[in-house]
């Protein structure tokens, strides 16, 4: 007998995320899977000498860009930050959901292709306080829970200023547990300069989270490969 089709968990989560951000008047952009090395690294202040540019982390393509360098499959959706700021201009706020690609060994918690979500808010006088308030609200909507508590731990990365690891305490099964959920940062002044924005006037923040991780937490998945292995029994069971 014929069966009615069903959206995958990834499509359900992506649509939910986009609905949340559209309701807050964020612009939704997708970008391209194949980008130049300048877009992927230098535009967001990652130097050419950084380990992330090596082949053991990044997937390169034989085709070359106008500078004669090999294109890469984007390792993060941050690769579109600068072009979107130039396009939308300041003040702006936008979200970039999409697939990213990394040279990873696949196992129950790692994949070479996964969905990432990045959002950016850019305006005058933006601070960490604005970020924390908005972060709490958005996580409650994404997790579909109230009373989510977040903890911000400082961390160091040379291409953002400053960087935070975000832990969230929320209902996980029958317990309230604290889980490391995402990374967040204030946008580096050099990135703003790359987008032709004056960092003495405008400031902003961004965060990046793996949608795969959100799905795994929400549905208690012990193996993320279930999301992509094409098993119809799994798709129909959730």
N, C-alpha and C positions, 0 to 999 in steps of 0.2 A: 504493500500500500504506500501511497505517496505520503511524505512527511513534510510538515512545515519547517522551513529553515530557521536557524537561530543565530543571532549575533554572537561572535566569539567574545570571550571575556575582555580581550584587548580592545575590541571595537566598542564594547559597552563602556569601559573605563575612559577611552578617548572621548567619546561623545559626552559623557558625564563631565569630564574635565572642561571641555570646550563650553558646555552650557554654563558651568560655574563662572568661568571667566567672561563669557559674553554678558552675563547678567551684571557684571561689574564694569562693563564698557571697555574691556580689553580688546585690542585688535588681535585677530588670530592669523598667524602666518606659518607656512610650512617649509619654505626654502627648497633647496635642491640636495639630493643625496651626494652628488659629486661636486666638490668645491676645490678651489685652488689652495695651495699651501699657505698663501698669504691670508686668505679668508679664515682658514682653520686655525692658524697659529699666530702670525705676526699681528693681525688686526686686533686680537684680544690680548696682546702684550705677552704672548708666549714666544720666547726667543728661539731662533733656529737651532741652538745648542741644547734645548731642553730634551730630556729623555723621551717625552711623549712624541717627539718627531721621528723617533727611530722606527725601523721596520718591525721590531718586536712588539710595538704598541699600535702601529698605524698601518692601514691597508692602502697601498699605493696602486695607481692605475697607469698603464703604459702611455695613455694619451697625455699630452702636455698642454699647459696653459700658455697664454701670450708671452709669459716670461721665460718659457722653455723648461719649466719645472713640472714634474709629474702631478697630475690631479690626485686627490685623496678622497676616499669615502669618509664623509665627515665623522669625526670622533666625538663631537658634541654639537648640539644645536646652537651653541654660542657663536658658531662660525657665521651666523647671520645677524648678529647683534649690530655691527657697524652699518651694514647696508640698510637695515630697517630703521635705525635712528636717522640716517640721512634721508630716507624715503618719507618717514612719518614726521620728522623734525620734532623739536622739543616745544612744550612738554609732551611726553608720550608714554603709553604703557601698552605692552604687547606680550603675547604668549607664542612660543614656538614649540608645538608638539611634533615629534617625528622620529623616524628610525635613525639610529647612530650605529657606527661600525667600528669594532676594535679587534685587534689580533689576540683574542682570548681563547684559552682552552675551555671547551664547553664542558660543564658539569651541572649538578643540581641547582647551583646558585649563580652560574656565570654563562654568558652566551656571547657570541661574536656579533650578534645583531640584537638590539633591544630598543624599546621605545623610551625616549627621554622627553621631559617637559621642562622648558625654561621660561621664566617670566621676568620681565624687565619693567621697572617704573623709573621714569626720569623727569625731574622737575626741579624747581628752585627750592633750596633749603631742605632737601630730603635728609633724614637722619636714620640711625639705627632704631630709634624709638618708633618712627613711622613703619619701618620694616617689621618689627616684632608684632605690632598691633595687627597689621594686614596679614602677616604670616599665620597668626593664631586663627583669624577668621577663615582664611582660605583652607587651612588644614581641617577645620571642623566641617566645612562643606565637602571637601574631598573625601574625608573618612566617614562622612554622614554621622557624626557624633557631636555632642556638646560637651563642654568642659575639658577640651583638650589642653594640656599644659605643655609648653615648650621650654626647653633649656638650650641656651646658646653658649657653645664652647668655642673660644678663640682658637684659630689655627693659622698656619702660615703657608701662603702660596705667593710667589713673587709677582704674579700677574693680576692680583686683586688686592684691594686695600679697604678695610681688613676682610678676612675670611672667617666664617663661622661654621662649625658643625652643629646641626640642629637635631636634638633629641626630642621626641614627643611622647608624652604619657597619655595613653588612651586605653579604651576597653579592647582587650585582645582576648577573645574567648570569654572565659569567666573571670579573668584577672585584669586589673589595671596595670599595664606594664609600660616601662620606658624603653623606647626603641630608637636607635640612631636612624634617622629617616632621610636626611638630605644635606646638601651643602648650600651655603648662601654667602653673599658677599656684597660689599659696596663696590660699585664700578670704578675701576682704576682711572685716574685722570688721563693717562696715556691713551686709554681706549676711547674716552670722550674726545680727545684731540684728534684721534684717527677718524672720528665721525664728524669732525669740524665743529664740535661743541666746546664752548669755553668752560673748563672745569672750575673756574673761580665763580661762575654764576650758577651753573647747574650741577646737580649731583643725583645719584640714583643707586638703586640696589637691584639685585637679581638673585634667583635661586634656580637650582637644577635638581630634578628628582626623576628617578626611574619609574615609569608607569608600571613596569613589570614587578617592581618591588611592592608598589601599592597593592597590586592585584594579589600577590603572594601573601601579604599580610592580611588582607581583607578576607581571603578565601582559604587561608591556612594551607597553602600549597607548599609541599616539601621539595618539589622539583619543578623549576620554571620551564623545563622542556615540554611539559604538558601543554603549554600555551601555543607551541609551534609544531608539534609532531603530527598534527592532522588526525588525531584519534577522535572519531566521531562520537564514541561512547562518552568521552570526557566532555566534549562540547555540549552534548545533550543532557549531561548530568548536573550542570551548573546553571 
